[in-house]
Amino acid sequence: MQLAGLTFVVQDGSGGDGEIDSETEPDVRRLTRYNAELKLKTAIEAARNRMPWNTVVVAADTAVAVDDRPLGKPADRAEALAMLRDLRGRQHEVVTCVALTYAPMRQRGELLAHSVVSQVEMRDYSDGEIDCYVATGIPYDRAGAYGIQDADFNPAVGVVGCYLNVVGLPLCAVRTMLPDGTCTFADTHVYVTCAIHEREEAS
């Protein structure tokens, strides 16, 4: 959002025990949609008394899918190690569902949801690299136990589709979901921002 020059506030939208995992819902698209919508509703409820009427509220949930199995955030070191070894040297999907609402939809209790899918090709990193990366603690906050933006580990060799989707928030999808005039972001051309981001990653 900073890349797009947006003014925003981060609101904790964790659904807590209400969020579901792959054991409850093995379909990655349904899984991420359920959790994204739950996060959106939780964030709205938490900020209800201090949210300007015209605020656009955005939530997202991301999961990594390998062999049609959704991978969320690892619960412990053993799970993080297993996920990274499972993903090593192969391709997988990253699915992000974006849920959002804005006035007057929010006043009616309505929301929009859209899923974006990217394919990621992982490099053949070593067991030693995995151990060092997990020791940083970073993988515990990443779906699939990795962040494509984590330069020190540099897990991927290529992405087919939206890079920002793999990071966790596909801005172009958010822009497409917002009608013109909804907010400042609705009237911006975010594809230029995405191109700038790709040049920064390549440099």
N, C-alpha and C positions, 0 to 999 in steps of 0.2 A: 504493500500500500504506500510505503514511502517512495518507492520507485515511480508510482503514479502521481505523486504530489498530493496525496489525500490527507485530510485532517480526520483522525479517527481516535477512538477510545477503545482500549481492550477491556472487555468485560468477561469475567470468569463464567463460562457457560457449561462447565462440566456437568454432565448428567448423573455423575456419581454412580450409585448402585443401579440406577435406571438404565444405564447404557448396556447394550448387549454385545456379545462376542461371537466368535465363529462357532462355538458349541451350540449357541442358541439359534443363530441364523447363519448357515453355511454359504448362502448366496451373497457375494461381496457387494453387489449393488443394493440389495435390500438392506444389508447390514449397515452400510455407510449412510444410506438415506434415513433409516430409522434414527441413527445416532446424531446425524446432522440436524434433523428436525427437533430432536430432543434438546440438543445444545442451544438451538435458536430459542425455543420456548423457555428454557431455563434462564438464559441471559436476559430475555425480555422481562421475565418475572422478577429477577434480581434487581433490575434497574428501573422498574416501572415508575416509581415516584420521582425519578430525576432524569427521565428521558424526554427530550424535546419531541413534540408531536411529529415533526417531519424527519426524524432520525431514520436512516436506513440501517437495519440490523442484519448482519451477515454471520453465518456460522458454517463450518465445514468439518467433514470427517473424512479421513483418508485411510485406506487399507491397501496393503500389498497383497497381490494374489499370485500364488505359484501353484501350478498344477490344479487350478480352480480352488485352491485352499486360501482363505483369507488369513493374513498375518497382521495382527495389531501391534501394539507396543509390548515389548518383552517384559515379563513380570520379574525376572531375575537374571543373573549372569548366565546360568546354564541355558535359558531360553534365548537370550541374545546371541550366544555363541552358536546355538543350533540354527537359528534363523539365518545368520550370516553365512554359515557353511552351506546351508540349503540353497541360498541364492547365488553363491559363488560361480562365476563363469557361465552363467546362463541368463536367459531372458525371462522377465516376469511382467505382470501388469500392475500399474498403480491406478487405483480408482479413488477419485475424490467426489463426494457429493456436496454441493453448495446449496444451502437453504437460506433464503432471505425474505424479508418483508419490509414494507414501507407504508407510510400513510397514503391512502386511507385503508389499505389492506390490513395493516396491523390492528386498526380499530375494529375490524370485522373478524379478527382471529384467523386471517388467511395468510398463506405463505406460498412461495415458489421453491421448487427443488429441481436441481439439474446435476447429472453425473458426467464427469469427464474421465476418459481413460487414456493412459499413455503406456507405451511399452519401454521398458528399461533393460539394457544389456549390461550386466555386471562384469567387471574385470576378474581375472583369476588371482585374487589377493591371497596372501599366505596366512597360515594359522597364526604366525607371530603378529602379523598386522591386525588380525581380528582381535587377538588378546590385548594388544595395545589400545585399540579403539574402544573396546568394551570397558577397559580400565578407566577411561576418561569419564564414564557415566553418561555420555551423550546418547548412546543408543537406547537408553531406557525411555526417552521421550520421543522416539521415532517409530512410526509404523514400519514393520519389517526390520527394525533394529538398525536402520541407517538413515542418514540424511544425504541426499545427492549433493547438497550445498556444503557438506563438511569437507573442506579442501584438504585437510591433513590426511584424511583417509582416502578421499577421492574414489568412491566405490564403483562408479559407472564409467563405461566407455562410450555409451551412446544412448540417446533418447529418441523415440519416434512418437511425436505428438507434443503436447504442451509441457515445457520444462517446469513452469510454475505450478502445474498440477502436481508434479512429483514433489515439489517443495511443500505443497499442501493447500495452496489457494490459487486456482486458475483465474486470474484477473479478467481475462477476455470473456470467460463464461459469466462472471459477475456483471460485467458491462453489458453483455447481450441480454441478460435477464431484466435489466432496469430500463423502463421506458424513458425516452427523452424527457428532460425536465424534472425527473424525480429528484436528482441531486447533482452536484457539480460533476461527480464521477460519471454520471449517465451521459454527459455531453462531451466527454474527453475521448481521444483516440488512443486507446491503450495499446494498440499494436505497435506503435512507435516505442512505447515503454518496454514492451517485451523484447523488441529488437535491440534496444540499448542494453537490456539485462543480458542478452545472449552475448553481446560484444564484451561486456564486463567479465563474463564467465570465461570467455576464450582468451582474454588477455593475461 
